[in-house]
């Protein structure tokens, strides 16, 4: 192994019906912390754009419960 760091973390962003959120794509991250920080910084604009739920994925598999995005 060459020590290359590969992106392994991303968010699956879904709408209220449970389908993929239209026009919204998560960046891919090399660290869980970075992925969580990104969501913390962008959740309000994601929710305003129709994203209802964010599921953190690690290597394509769910990494914990989904996060509900609601703006009061």
GUKOLMAR-307972 format. One line per 2 residues: for each residue x, y, z of N, C-alpha, C, O, CB. Coordinates in Angstrom, 3 decimals, always signed. Glycine has a CB too. Layout:
N
X,Y,Z,X,Y,Z,X,Y,Z,X,Y,Z,X,Y,Z; ...
//
This chain:
72
+0.854,-1.185,+0.000,+0.000,+0.000,+0.000,+0.888,+1.232,+0.000,+1.879,+1.288,+0.728,-0.965,+0.007,+1.226; +0.545,+2.196,-0.796,+1.410,+3.351,-1.007,+1.160,+4.511,-0.051,+1.854,+5.523,-0.143,+1.251,+3.831,-2.397
+0.220,+4.409,+0.843,-0.070,+5.503,+1.761,-0.960,+6.576,+1.169,-1.103,+7.650,+1.755,+1.199,+6.120,+2.217; -1.561,+6.310,+0.021,-2.467,+7.264,-0.605,-3.770,+7.294,+0.196,-4.350,+6.248,+0.487,-2.733,+6.892,-2.102
-4.220,+8.491,+0.547,-5.478,+8.635,+1.274,-6.607,+8.726,+0.251,-6.595,+9.583,-0.632,-5.457,+9.896,+2.212; -7.573,+7.836,+0.383,-8.688,+7.809,-0.557,-9.944,+8.379,+0.098,-10.189,+8.153,+1.283,-8.945,+6.371,-1.055
-10.737,+9.119,-0.676,-12.011,+9.603,-0.156,-12.927,+8.420,+0.171,-13.108,+7.524,-0.653,-12.690,+10.551,-1.174; -13.494,+8.423,+1.357,-14.331,+7.306,+1.775,-15.628,+7.728,+2.440,-16.448,+6.873,+2.773,-13.569,+6.435,+2.703
-15.838,+9.013,+2.641,-17.006,+9.507,+3.361,-17.804,+10.440,+2.462,-17.234,+11.310,+1.803,-16.587,+10.231,+4.662; -19.128,+10.261,+2.433,-20.005,+11.169,+1.696,-21.404,+11.086,+2.285,-21.713,+10.182,+3.061,-20.024,+10.826,+0.176
-22.243,+12.036,+1.910,-23.621,+12.089,+2.385,-24.568,+11.652,+1.284,-24.443,+12.099,+0.144,-23.978,+13.503,+2.871; -25.515,+10.784,+1.612,-26.635,+10.472,+0.725,-27.733,+11.450,+1.115,-28.247,+11.401,+2.233,-27.111,+8.945,+0.848
-28.088,+12.329,+0.203,-29.053,+13.395,+0.486,-30.376,+13.052,-0.185,-30.431,+12.852,-1.399,-28.526,+14.782,-0.006; -31.449,+12.984,+0.615,-32.751,+12.589,+0.087,-33.806,+13.649,+0.369,-33.677,+14.461,+1.285,-33.183,+11.253,+0.684
-34.860,+13.616,-0.454,-35.971,+14.548,-0.280,-37.010,+13.940,+0.656,-36.809,+12.844,+1.179,-36.610,+14.905,-1.646; -38.112,+14.643,+0.868,-39.148,+14.198,+1.805,-39.784,+12.872,+1.391,-40.273,+12.131,+2.244,-40.224,+15.260,+1.925
-39.783,+12.565,+0.098,-40.351,+11.308,-0.392,-39.364,+10.152,-0.283,-39.721,+9.005,-0.554,-40.799,+11.464,-1.835; -38.131,+10.440,+0.108,-37.126,+9.391,+0.256,-36.277,+9.151,-0.982,-35.436,+8.253,-0.997,-37.792,+8.127,+0.631
-36.494,+9.949,-2.016,-35.690,+9.833,-3.229,-34.489,+10.755,-3.184,-34.379,+11.595,-2.291,-36.531,+10.139,-4.455; -33.593,+10.605,-4.138,-32.429,+11.498,-4.179,-32.861,+12.959,-4.307,-33.751,+13.281,-5.094,-31.502,+11.117,-5.349
-32.239,+13.825,-3.544,-32.557,+15.252,-3.593,-32.088,+15.806,-4.936,-30.915,+15.684,-5.291,-31.891,+16.025,-2.401; -32.999,+16.406,-5.668,-32.705,+16.927,-7.005,-31.680,+18.054,-6.947,-31.806,+18.987,-6.154,-33.987,+17.422,-7.677
-30.672,+17.953,-7.793,-29.693,+19.020,-7.928,-28.732,+19.185,-6.769,-28.027,+20.192,-6.697,-30.391,+20.274,-8.129; -28.685,+18.223,-5.859,-27.819,+18.347,-4.695,-26.903,+17.132,-4.607,-27.368,+15.992,-4.574,-28.653,+18.497,-3.403
-25.607,+17.385,-4.568,-24.624,+16.316,-4.488,-23.671,+16.618,-3.335,-23.229,+17.753,-3.155,-23.848,+16.160,-5.832; -23.370,+15.594,-2.571,-22.411,+15.744,-1.484,-20.993,+15.650,-2.026,-20.708,+14.826,-2.895,-22.645,+14.679,-0.397
-20.105,+16.495,-1.513,-18.688,+16.268,-1.790,-18.273,+14.931,-1.167,-18.998,+14.380,-0.338,-17.810,+17.444,-1.236; -17.141,+14.427,-1.553,-16.586,+13.212,-0.964,-15.396,+13.627,-0.105,-14.584,+14.462,-0.502,-16.164,+12.166,-2.070
-15.311,+13.023,+1.086,-14.321,+13.439,+2.072,-13.380,+12.301,+2.432,-13.724,+11.128,+2.288,-15.007,+13.958,+3.321; -12.185,+12.658,+2.905,-11.218,+11.650,+3.342,-11.347,+11.349,+4.831,-10.773,+10.374,+5.315,-9.802,+12.112,+3.030
-12.096,+12.179,+5.564,-12.249,+11.985,+7.004,-13.695,+12.226,+7.417,-14.370,+13.105,+6.881,-11.304,+12.920,+7.784; -14.158,+11.436,+8.375,-15.515,+11.581,+8.887,-15.716,+12.978,+9.467,-16.763,+13.588,+9.247,-15.809,+10.509,+9.952
-14.749,+13.488,+10.190,-14.854,+14.816,+10.785,-15.158,+15.863,+9.720,-16.025,+16.715,+9.915,-13.561,+15.175,+11.527; -14.450,+15.803,+8.601,-14.653,+16.781,+7.530,-16.060,+16.687,+6.949,-16.680,+17.708,+6.651,-13.620,+16.577,+6.422
-16.563,+15.466,+6.790,-17.919,+15.270,+6.270,-18.941,+15.861,+7.239,-19.872,+16.550,+6.820,-18.205,+13.764,+6.034; -18.771,+15.594,+8.521,-19.704,+16.108,+9.522,-19.623,+17.629,+9.625,-20.644,+18.294,+9.802,-19.423,+15.475,+10.886
-18.439,+18.172,+9.517,-18.279,+19.633,+9.562,-18.975,+20.278,+8.362,-19.623,+21.314,+8.505,-16.774,+20.020,+9.583; -18.843,+19.668,+7.182,-19.493,+20.197,+5.980,-21.011,+20.240,+6.172,-21.652,+21.240,+5.849,-19.130,+19.340,+4.743
-21.581,+19.161,+6.692,-23.028,+19.148,+6.906,-23.428,+20.208,+7.926,-24.440,+20.890,+7.756,-23.493,+17.758,+7.373; -22.639,+20.345,+8.978,-22.922,+21.366,+9.987,-22.922,+22.775,+9.425,-23.668,+23.636,+9.893,-21.920,+21.277,+11.096
-22.090,+23.013,+8.426,-22.005,+24.334,+7.810,-23.076,+24.569,+6.749,-23.424,+25.717,+6.474,-20.646,+24.522,+7.199; -23.604,+23.501,+6.147,-24.491,+23.650,+4.996,-25.924,+23.142,+5.194,-26.727,+23.224,+4.266,-23.898,+22.944,+3.847
-26.261,+22.626,+6.366,-27.561,+21.970,+6.507,-28.728,+22.915,+6.251,-29.741,+22.496,+5.691,-27.689,+21.376,+7.888; -28.610,+24.181,+6.647,-29.734,+25.111,+6.445,-30.011,+25.333,+4.956,-31.165,+25.306,+4.529,-29.440,+26.462,+7.130
-28.969,+25.550,+4.178,-29.175,+25.755,+2.743,-29.623,+24.466,+2.067,-30.406,+24.510,+1.118,-27.892,+26.276,+2.085; -29.140,+23.324,+2.537,-29.602,+22.041,+1.987,-31.097,+21.857,+2.266,-31.854,+21.484,+1.370,-28.787,+20.857,+2.591
-31.520,+22.119,+3.503,-32.931,+21.983,+3.868,-33.791,+22.940,+3.058,-34.869,+22.568,+2.594,-33.128,+22.236,+5.369; -33.324,+24.164,+2.887,-34.075,+25.146,+2.106,-34.181,+24.718,+0.645,-35.121,+25.105,-0.049,-33.414,+26.525,+2.204
-33.221,+23.920,+0.178,-33.222,+23.437,-1.195,-33.958,+22.126,-1.401,-33.937,+21.565,-2.496,-31.833,+23.281,-1.658; -34.611,+21.633,-0.353,-35.428,+20.435,-0.503,-34.841,+19.152,+0.047,-35.449,+18.091,-0.096,-35.714,+20.237,-1.906
-33.678,+19.219,+0.671,-33.096,+18.024,+1.287,-33.769,+17.813,+2.643,-33.755,+18.705,+3.492,-31.533,+18.160,+1.442; -34.349,+16.646,+2.842,-35.040,+16.349,+4.096,-34.208,+15.477,+5.030,-34.410,+15.488,+6.244,-36.358,+15.668,+3.808
-33.271,+14.723,+4.458,-32.528,+13.748,+5.248,-31.120,+13.591,+4.672,-30.925,+13.620,+3.457,-33.266,+12.382,+5.277; -30.154,+13.425,+5.560,-28.767,+13.187,+5.156,-28.274,+11.935,+5.870,-28.347,+11.837,+7.095,-27.851,+14.423,+5.484
-27.777,+10.986,+5.099,-27.241,+9.743,+5.650,-25.747,+9.695,+5.359,-25.343,+9.696,+4.197,-27.971,+8.492,+5.053; -24.929,+9.653,+6.397,-23.488,+9.564,+6.204,-23.130,+8.159,+5.743,-23.550,+7.171,+6.345,-22.728,+9.926,+7.505
-22.354,+8.082,+4.675,-21.902,+6.811,+4.136,-20.387,+6.704,+4.266,-19.655,+7.664,+4.023,-22.334,+6.657,+2.664; -19.938,+5.520,+4.654,-18.508,+5.212,+4.694,-18.279,+4.040,+3.763,-18.740,+2.927,+4.011,-18.015,+4.889,+6.155
-17.563,+4.307,+2.694,-17.338,+3.294,+1.655,-18.653,+2.753,+1.118,-18.765,+1.568,+0.804,-16.489,+2.146,+2.202; -19.648,+3.630,+1.014,-20.940,+3.268,+0.458,-21.924,+2.635,+1.424,-23.055,+2.338,+1.037,-20.733,+2.360,-0.648
-21.527,+2.422,+2.664,-22.392,+1.805,+3.673,-22.801,+2.841,+4.718,-22.000,+3.708,+5.065,-21.676,+0.608,+4.351; -24.048,+2.766,+5.231,-24.488,+3.707,+6.263,-23.564,+3.684,+7.486,-23.152,+2.620,+7.948,-25.922,+3.386,+6.689
-23.252,+4.859,+7.990,-22.384,+5.002,+9.163,-23.156,+5.736,+10.248,-22.855,+6.887,+10.564,-21.062,+5.763,+8.808; -24.144,+5.073,+10.811,-24.965,+5.689,+11.846,-26.330,+6.064,+11.310,-26.626,+5.839,+10.136,-24.275,+6.915,+12.414
-27.160,+6.635,+12.164,-28.517,+7.008,+11.750,-28.523,+8.228,+10.837,-27.603,+9.046,+10.860,-29.381,+7.281,+12.973; -29.562,+8.331,+10.044,-29.733,+9.491,+9.169,-30.049,+10.732,+10.009,-30.583,+10.634,+11.113,-30.861,+9.234,+8.128
-29.710,+11.881,+9.468,-29.956,+13.164,+10.128,-31.124,+13.830,+9.409,-31.092,+13.997,+8.190,-28.671,+14.086,+10.115; -32.152,+14.208,+10.162,-33.304,+14.923,+9.598,-32.957,+16.401,+9.503,-32.481,+16.991,+10.473,-34.593,+14.709,+10.466
-33.187,+16.995,+8.356,-32.900,+18.420,+8.154,-34.224,+19.175,+8.057,-34.963,+19.034,+7.082,-32.028,+18.650,+6.868; -34.508,+19.972,+9.073,-35.733,+20.768,+9.073,-35.400,+22.193,+9.463,-34.572,+22.438,+10.341,-36.790,+20.172,+10.033
-36.053,+23.120,+8.804,-35.889,+24.534,+9.128,-37.199,+25.006,+9.718,-38.242,+24.919,+9.069,-35.485,+25.386,+7.868; -37.158,+25.502,+10.937,-38.383,+25.941,+11.609,-38.822,+27.291,+11.126,-39.838,+27.812,+11.588,-38.189,+25.976,+13.103
//
